[in-house]
Amino acid sequence: MHLFPWGLWLLCVASSSARGDSGGKAKSCAELRQLYGSKGFSLSGVPQAEISGEHLRICPQGYTCCTSEMEENFANKSRSEFEGMMKEASRSVQVTLTSQYKNFDGYFQDLLNKSEKALYDTFPSMYGELYMQNIKLFKDLFSELRRYYRGSNINLEEALNEFWTRLLERLFKQLNPQYHITDEYLDCMVKHSEQHKPFGEVPRDLKLKATKAFIAVRSYVQGLSVGSDVIKKVSQVSLGHECTRAIMKLVYCPHCRGMSSVKPCNNYCRNVMKGCLANQADLDTEWRNLIDSMLLVADRFDGPSNVDTVIGTIHTRIAEAISNMQENKDSITAKVFQGCGNPKISTKASSGEDKKRRGKTASDDKPSGLGLEKLVSDAKGKLRDIKDYWVTLPSVLCNERITAGSVNEDRCWNGMTKGRYLPEVMGDGLANQINNPEVEVDITKPDMTIRQQIMQLKIMTNRLRNAYNGNDVDFQDASDDMSGSGSGDSCPDEVCGKRLSKSSSTRQPGTHAIPNQSGRGVNGASSKSLPSSFLIFLSMAVMAMQYLWR
């Protein structure tokens, strides 16, 4: 029995080790209380010192400064803060696209307005009654061009053809007032107009160039608008339950464990972000396609169909056409009479002077193009900057918001304690999250709001590609293009093909203990994994008793 005092000492040493490095005295929760209060929560019920953490459902169980209520409050705070971070991160991209939209829209509208104003300023002195009697025709033309630019379902070629037809009919009657010209006679004249070319090559040339220019500018501006709208809608997608838990564990659990000064490990943060933003990352392919298509269309603003030249000089082309008809009036009239017969002489007196009245020609000053060139150059740089927005978003949020500043990767918060984070970083997109160790992601259930935005991007990219090739596009409401897209299983083939492979048995085991994120496994897994110091205590106690009983 002389060994009993030694055995008793051994038991005491083992018992003292059960509290680890706390030295038998619970750590203060002063830092956690300060943080909790700064978040707007009441300090009533907040522990003054560490308590046992068997009640925790998100943070690792062990000694903690957080109660169940605090853990829930921090989780809700995590949700609101992360959604705020998402909106903040997207705001700069949205501002970029919105400002570019305003710049280009304002520039194109100004070009059209200046051309229309120049027509109204110069035509009265140039054509007198020829202009005054046809002013509505000119106003209707510019009105149609604006409606087309704004996205109305108008066939631009038909609109231009209609303008030239109406102008030809009116001018022919006004230049030949001594004849009684019936509607049937005008129909005959119009049928032969392609052969006679009363306006020279202007109608054909303007139709070809104006169509390409307007298709390009309205598609480009619409692309900027769609891109901004996609960013806005995706930034409003709410956070899922599993993501809320993962972010809470990433951001606030170290505070609960008394490690307020320890920052999360970078790769740990990236895995949480990649899991939470898995659906958003699936926008990457179509987003890149949209940006590439817009860059191509912007190149169309220069060259043969130079937007400045075409849109800014519509009035001069019309003046050129009218002057051509005036100068060749006699030969054109003769050809019409030859093809359609001689009309009857009118009993009304001729107008005399106005039919031959001409002033100075419309100013042919062409826009320098320097303003548009600078706009395009600036836009291209900004578009390239946001091209990889969706796949870089996880790293941006981690580096600039969550783990801002340098992080010691050997002494950072890894989700369980202070130490290195060992699991590999997941790839981008929903399908790559099947083995994400931090966020339980159901890859068979893509977010429908984001899938709809992917469809919007595809539709807009198709329009831009058509515009680049000079093909007119029908700018109907995007909701019409998506009819039926919300029905059935919208899960992509490459994702759905992995449905059967996703099970708990396929998840790669992490190199550090990860509590089950469902909420059910916390008691099962974590509570069974008792602190290592307590295991040492049990082992040493058993050894001591066995030794004493010999």
C-alpha positions in Angstrom: 0.0 0.0 0.0 3.1 2.2 0.1 2.5 2.9 -3.6 -0.9 4.4 -3.0 0.4 8.1 -2.6 2.1 7.7 -6.0 -1.1 6.4 -7.6 -3.1 9.2 -6.1 -0.6 11.8 -7.6 -0.9 10.1 -11.0 -4.7 10.5 -10.8 -4.3 14.2 -9.9 -1.9 14.9 -12.8 -4.3 13.2 -15.2 -7.2 15.1 -13.9 -5.4 18.4 -14.2 -4.7 17.7 -17.9 -8.3 17.4 -18.7 -8.7 21.2 -19.1 -5.7 21.4 -21.5 -4.0 24.7 -21.6 -6.6 26.5 -19.5 -4.6 25.8 -16.4 -7.8 24.9 -14.6 -9.2 28.4 -15.0 -11.9 29.2 -17.6 -10.9 31.8 -20.2 -12.5 35.2 -20.2 -15.2 35.9 -22.9 -14.5 39.7 -22.8 -13.5 39.9 -26.5 -16.5 37.8 -27.6 -18.9 39.9 -25.5 -17.5 43.1 -27.1 -18.0 41.6 -30.6 -21.5 40.4 -29.8 -22.6 43.7 -28.5 -21.1 45.5 -31.5 -23.4 43.5 -33.7 -26.4 44.9 -32.0 -27.2 42.0 -29.7 -28.1 42.1 -26.0 -25.3 40.9 -23.6 -27.9 39.4 -21.3 -27.1 35.7 -21.0 -23.7 36.0 -22.6 -21.1 34.0 -20.5 -18.4 36.0 -18.7 -16.1 33.0 -19.1 -15.9 29.8 -21.2 -18.6 27.1 -20.7 -18.9 23.6 -21.9 -20.0 23.5 -25.6 -22.1 20.3 -25.9 -25.0 22.5 -26.9 -23.4 23.8 -30.1 -24.8 22.8 -33.5 -22.5 24.6 -35.9 -19.3 25.4 -34.1 -17.0 22.7 -32.9 -18.0 21.4 -29.5 -15.6 22.1 -26.7 -15.2 25.0 -24.3 -16.9 28.0 -25.8 -18.1 31.5 -25.1 -21.3 31.0 -27.2 -24.7 29.8 -26.1 -27.2 28.2 -28.5 -29.0 31.5 -28.8 -25.8 33.3 -29.7 -24.9 30.7 -32.2 -28.2 31.1 -33.9 -27.9 34.9 -33.9 -24.4 34.7 -35.4 -25.7 32.4 -38.1 -28.5 34.9 -39.0 -26.0 37.7 -38.9 -23.7 35.7 -41.2 -26.5 35.4 -43.8 -27.3 39.1 -43.9 -23.6 40.1 -43.9 -22.8 37.7 -46.8 -25.7 38.8 -48.8 -24.6 42.4 -48.2 -21.1 41.5 -49.4 -22.5 39.9 -52.5 -24.5 43.1 -53.4 -21.5 45.2 -52.6 -19.2 43.1 -54.8 -21.6 43.2 -57.7 -22.3 46.9 -57.4 -19.0 47.9 -59.0 -19.7 45.7 -62.0 -23.3 46.9 -62.3 -22.1 50.5 -62.1 -19.6 49.8 -64.9 -22.2 48.3 -67.2 -24.8 51.0 -66.4 -22.4 53.9 -67.0 -21.3 52.3 -70.3 -25.0 51.9 -71.3 -25.7 55.6 -70.5 -22.6 56.7 -72.4 -23.3 54.8 -75.6 -27.0 55.3 -75.5 -26.5 59.1 -75.1 -23.9 59.2 -77.9 -26.1 57.3 -80.4 -29.2 59.3 -79.5 -27.2 62.5 -79.9 -26.0 61.5 -83.3 -29.6 60.9 -84.5 -30.9 64.1 -82.9 -28.2 66.2 -84.5 -28.8 64.7 -87.9 -32.6 65.3 -87.6 -32.0 68.9 -86.4 -29.6 69.6 -89.3 -32.3 68.4 -91.7 -34.9 70.8 -90.2 -32.4 73.7 -90.2 -31.2 73.3 -93.8 -34.0 71.8 -95.8 -36.4 74.9 -95.7 -33.9 77.1 -97.5 -32.9 74.3 -99.8 -36.2 73.0 -101.0 -38.9 75.4 -99.8 -42.4 73.9 -100.5 -40.8 70.6 -101.4 -39.7 70.3 -97.8 -42.7 72.0 -96.1 -45.2 69.7 -97.7 -43.2 66.6 -96.7 -42.1 67.5 -93.3 -44.2 64.8 -91.6 -42.5 62.2 -93.9 -39.1 63.2 -92.5 -40.3 63.3 -88.9 -41.8 59.8 -89.3 -38.5 58.5 -90.7 -36.5 59.6 -87.6 -39.3 58.4 -85.3 -39.1 54.9 -86.9 -35.3 54.9 -86.6 -35.6 55.7 -82.9 -38.2 53.0 -82.3 -36.0 50.5 -84.1 -33.0 51.5 -82.0 -35.1 51.2 -78.8 -35.9 47.6 -79.7 -39.3 47.8 -81.3 -40.1 44.9 -83.6 -39.6 46.9 -86.8 -38.1 45.7 -90.1 -35.6 48.5 -90.7 -35.2 47.7 -94.4 -38.9 47.8 -95.0 -39.1 51.1 -93.1 -36.4 52.7 -95.3 -38.0 51.3 -98.4 -41.4 52.8 -97.4 -39.7 56.2 -96.8 -38.1 56.3 -100.2 -41.3 55.2 -101.9 -43.5 57.8 -100.2 -40.8 60.5 -100.9 -40.6 59.5 -104.6 -44.4 59.7 -105.0 -44.6 63.1 -103.3 -41.7 64.7 -105.1 -42.7 63.4 -108.5 -46.1 65.0 -108.1 -44.6 68.2 -106.8 -42.0 68.4 -109.6 -44.7 67.8 -112.2 -47.6 69.9 -111.0 -48.9 70.4 -114.6 -50.0 66.7 -114.7 -52.9 64.9 -113.0 -51.2 61.9 -111.5 -53.4 59.2 -110.0 -52.5 56.7 -107.4 -52.5 54.0 -110.0 -50.0 55.9 -112.0 -47.8 56.3 -109.0 -47.9 52.6 -108.4 -46.7 52.1 -111.9 -43.9 54.6 -111.4 -42.8 52.9 -108.1 -42.6 49.5 -109.9 -40.1 51.0 -112.4 -38.1 53.0 -109.8 -35.4 50.3 -109.4 -34.8 50.6 -113.1 -34.9 54.4 -113.3 -33.1 55.0 -110.0 -34.6 58.5 -109.4 -32.5 59.0 -106.2 -29.4 57.5 -107.6 -27.6 54.9 -105.5 -28.4 56.7 -102.2 -31.4 54.5 -101.1 -29.6 51.2 -101.7 -26.3 52.4 -100.1 -28.0 54.0 -97.1 -30.2 51.0 -96.5 -27.2 48.7 -96.5 -25.0 50.8 -94.2 -27.8 52.1 -91.9 -29.1 48.6 -91.3 -25.7 47.3 -90.2 -25.0 50.4 -88.1 -28.4 50.3 -86.3 -28.3 46.6 -85.8 -24.8 46.9 -84.2 -25.6 49.9 -81.9 -28.9 48.6 -80.6 -27.5 45.1 -80.0 -24.5 46.5 -78.2 -26.5 48.8 -75.9 -29.0 46.0 -75.2 -26.1 43.8 -74.3 -24.9 46.3 -71.7 -28.4 46.5 -70.3 -28.9 42.7 -70.1 -25.4 42.3 -68.4 -26.3 44.8 -65.8 -29.7 43.2 -65.2 -28.1 39.7 -64.8 -25.7 41.0 -62.2 -28.5 42.7 -60.2 -30.8 39.7 -60.2 -28.1 37.2 -59.3 -26.8 39.4 -56.4 -30.3 39.1 -54.9 -30.3 35.3 -54.7 -30.8 34.3 -51.1 -28.3 32.3 -49.1 -29.1 28.6 -48.5 -29.3 26.9 -45.1 -26.1 24.9 -45.5 -24.2 28.0 -46.8 -25.4 30.0 -43.8 -24.0 27.4 -41.4 -20.7 27.2 -43.3 -20.1 31.0 -43.3 -21.1 31.2 -39.6 -18.5 28.5 -38.9 -15.9 30.3 -41.0 -16.4 33.8 -39.6 -17.8 33.6 -36.0 -16.8 30.1 -34.6 -13.2 31.2 -34.0 -14.6 34.0 -31.8 -16.7 31.5 -29.9 -13.6 29.4 -29.3 -11.7 32.4 -27.9 -9.6 32.9 -31.1 -10.8 36.3 -32.1 -7.4 37.4 -33.5 -7.0 34.2 -35.6 -8.0 34.7 -39.3 -9.6 32.0 -41.4 -7.2 30.0 -43.6 -7.3 31.2 -47.2 -8.1 27.8 -48.8 -10.7 27.1 -46.1 -12.4 30.4 -47.0 -12.2 29.6 -50.7 -13.8 26.2 -50.3 -16.7 27.8 -48.3 -17.1 30.5 -51.0 -16.9 28.1 -53.9 -19.6 26.0 -52.2 -21.9 28.9 -51.5 -21.3 30.5 -55.0 -21.4 27.2 -56.9 -24.5 28.2 -58.9 -23.1 31.7 -59.6 -19.9 30.2 -61.0 -22.0 28.4 -63.6 -22.7 31.8 -65.2 -19.0 32.0 -66.2 -19.2 30.4 -69.7 -22.2 32.4 -71.0 -20.9 35.5 -69.3 -17.6 35.2 -71.1 -19.5 34.5 -74.4 -21.5 37.7 -73.9 -18.4 39.8 -73.2 -16.6 38.4 -76.2 -19.6 39.0 -78.5 -19.9 42.6 -77.3 -16.2 43.2 -78.0 -16.7 41.9 -81.5 -19.8 44.1 -82.2 -17.9 47.2 -80.8 -15.4 46.6 -83.7 -18.3 47.1 -86.1 -18.6 50.7 -85.0 -15.7 51.6 -87.2 -14.9 50.6 -90.8 -17.3 50.7 -93.9 -20.4 51.0 -91.7 -18.9 53.6 -89.4 -21.6 54.5 -87.0 -20.6 58.2 -86.8 -20.7 58.6 -90.5 -23.8 56.6 -91.2 -26.1 57.8 -88.4 -24.7 61.3 -88.1 -25.2 62.1 -91.8 -28.6 60.7 -92.7 -29.8 64.2 -93.5 -27.0 64.8 -96.0 -27.8 61.4 -97.8 -31.5 62.4 -98.1 -30.5 65.8 -99.5 -28.2 64.1 -101.9 -31.1 61.9 -103.1 -33.5 64.8 -103.5 -30.9 66.8 -105.4 -30.2 63.9 -107.7 -33.9 63.7 -108.6 -34.1 67.5 -109.1 -31.1 67.6 -111.4 -32.3 64.6 -113.5 -36.0 65.6 -113.4 -36.5 65.7 -117.2 -34.8 62.4 -118.0 -36.5 60.6 -115.0 -39.9 62.0 -116.1 -39.3 60.9 -119.7 -38.5 57.3 -118.6 -41.6 57.2 -116.4 -43.8 58.4 -119.2 -42.2 55.8 -121.5 -43.0 53.0 -119.0 -46.3 54.2 -117.6 -47.7 56.4 -120.4 -48.4 60.1 -120.4 -50.7 61.3 -117.6 -53.4 63.8 -118.2 -52.8 67.5 -118.0 -54.0 69.0 -114.8 -56.5 71.9 -114.8 -54.8 73.4 -111.8 -52.2 76.1 -112.3 -48.6 75.2 -111.7 -46.8 76.4 -108.7 -44.0 78.2 -110.6 -41.0 79.1 -108.5 -40.8 76.5 -105.7 -40.4 73.5 -108.0 -37.0 74.8 -109.0 -36.0 76.5 -105.8 -32.7 75.4 -104.3 -30.5 76.7 -101.7 -27.1 75.7 -100.5 -26.6 71.9 -100.1 -26.9 70.4 -96.6 -23.7 70.5 -94.6 -21.7 67.4 -95.2 -19.6 67.8 -92.1 -18.9 64.3 -90.9 -18.4 63.6 -87.2 -14.7 63.2 -86.3 -15.3 59.8 -84.7 -12.9 60.7 -81.9 -15.6 60.7 -79.3 -16.8 57.2 -80.3 -13.3 55.9 -80.6 -12.6 56.9 -77.1 -15.8 55.5 -75.8 -15.1 52.1 -77.5 -11.6 52.0 -76.3 -12.7 52.7 -72.7 -15.5 50.2 -72.9 -13.3 47.4 -74.2 -10.9 47.8 -71.3 -13.7 47.7 -68.7 -15.4 44.7 -70.4 -12.2 42.7 -70.3 -11.8 43.6 -66.6 -15.1 42.0 -65.7 -14.9 39.0 -68.0 -13.8 36.6 -65.3 -16.0 38.1 -62.6 -17.9 35.0 -61.6 -15.0 32.6 -61.1 -12.8 35.1 -59.3 -15.6 36.2 -57.0 -14.8 33.6 -54.2 -11.2 34.7 -54.1 -12.1 38.4 -54.1 -14.5 38.0 -51.2 -12.0 36.0 -49.2 -9.0 38.3 -49.9 -10.8 41.6 -49.7 -13.5 41.0 -47.1 -13.1 37.8 -44.9 -9.3 37.2 -44.6 -8.2 40.7 -45.6 -4.5 41.1 -44.9 -1.8 38.5 -44.5 -2.6 35.2 -43.1 -0.2 32.7 -41.4 -1.3 29.5 -43.1 0.2 27.4 -40.3 -1.6 29.3 -37.5 -5.0 30.2 -39.1 -8.6 29.1 -38.3 -9.2 25.8 -40.2 -12.8 25.2 -39.1 -11.8 23.3 -36.0 -8.8 24.9 -34.4 -5.8 27.0 -35.1 -3.6 25.2 -37.6 -3.0 24.5 -41.3 -5.9 23.7 -43.6 -5.2 20.5 -45.5 -8.1 19.7 -47.8 -7.7 20.6 -51.5 -9.6 23.6 -53.0 -12.6 22.6 -55.0 -13.1 23.6 -58.7 -15.6 26.1 -59.9 -19.3 25.5 -60.5 -22.0 23.3 -59.1 -20.8 19.9 -60.5 -17.4 20.4 -58.8 -18.9 20.7 -55.3 -19.8 17.1 -54.9 -16.9 16.5 -52.5 -16.7 20.0 -50.9 -15.6 19.4 -47.3 -17.1 22.6 -46.0 -20.5 23.1 -47.7 -23.1 20.3 -48.3 -24.2 21.1 -51.9 -27.0 19.3 -53.7 -25.7 19.4 -57.3 -29.0 18.0 -58.6 -30.9 21.1 -57.6 -29.5 24.1 -59.5 -30.9 27.5 -58.5 -33.7 28.4 -61.0 -33.1 32.1 -60.8 -29.5 31.7 -61.9 -30.5 29.2 -64.6 -32.9 31.7 -66.0 -30.1 34.3 -66.1 -27.9 31.9 -67.9 -30.6 31.6 -70.5 -30.9 35.4 -70.8 -27.1 35.5 -71.5 -27.4 32.9 -74.2 -30.2 34.8 -75.9 -28.4 38.1 -75.8 -25.2 36.5 -77.1 -27.0 35.0 -80.0 -28.4 38.4 -80.9 -25.0 40.0 -80.7 -23.5 37.3 -82.9 -26.2 37.9 -85.5 -25.6 41.6 -85.2 -21.9 41.1 -85.8 -22.7 39.3 -89.0 -25.0 42.1 -90.1 -28.2 40.1 -89.6 -31.3 41.8 -88.1 -32.5 40.4 -84.8 -36.0 40.4 -83.4 -35.8 42.2 -80.0 -38.9 40.6 -78.5 -39.2 40.4 -74.8 -36.7 38.0 -73.4 -39.5 36.2 -71.5 -40.9 35.1 -74.9 -37.6 33.6 -75.8 -37.7 31.6 -72.5 -41.2 30.3 -72.8 -41.2 26.8 -71.4 -37.7 27.1 -69.9 -39.1 26.8 -66.4 -40.8 23.5 -66.9 -39.4 20.1 -66.5 -36.0 19.2 -65.1 -33.5 22.0 -66.0 -30.6 20.2 -64.5 -27.7 20.1 -67.1 -26.6 16.8 -68.5 -23.1 17.0 -67.1 -24.6 17.7 -63.6 -27.5 15.3 -63.7 -25.2 12.5 -64.8 -23.6 12.6 -61.4 -26.8 12.3 -59.4 -26.3 8.6 -58.6 -22.7 9.1 -57.7 -23.4 11.6 -55.0 -23.8 9.9 -51.6 -22.3 10.1 -48.2 -19.9 7.2 -49.0 -18.3 9.1 -51.9 -17.3 12.2 -49.8 -13.6 12.3 -49.4 -12.7 12.3 -45.7 -11.2 15.6 -44.6 -7.9 15.7 -42.9 -9.4 17.5 -40.0 -12.6 16.7 -38.2 -15.7 18.3 -39.9 -19.0 18.3 -38.0 -21.9 17.0 -40.0 -23.6 20.1 -41.5 -27.1 18.7 -41.3 -27.5 19.5 -37.6 -28.2 15.9 -36.8 -24.6 14.7 -36.8 -23.2 17.3 -34.4 -24.3 15.4 -31.3 -23.5 12.1 -32.9 -20.0 12.8 -34.3 -18.6 15.6 -32.2 -20.0 14.6 -28.8 -18.5 11.1 -29.3 -15.1 12.6 -30.1 -14.2 13.6 -26.6 -11.3 16.1 -26.0 -7.9 14.4 -26.2 -7.0 15.6 -22.7 -10.0 13.7 -21.3 -8.9 10.5 -23.1 -5.4 10.8 -21.5 -7.1 11.2 -18.2 -9.1 8.0 -18.6 -6.0 6.0 -19.8 -3.8 7.1 -16.9 -6.6 6.5 -14.4 -7.1 2.9 -15.6 -3.3 2.3 -15.4 -3.1 3.7 -11.9 -6.0 1.6 -10.6 -4.6 -1.6 -12.2 -1.3 -0.9 -10.6 -2.8 -0.3 -7.2 -4.9 -3.5 -7.3 -2.0 -5.8 -8.0 
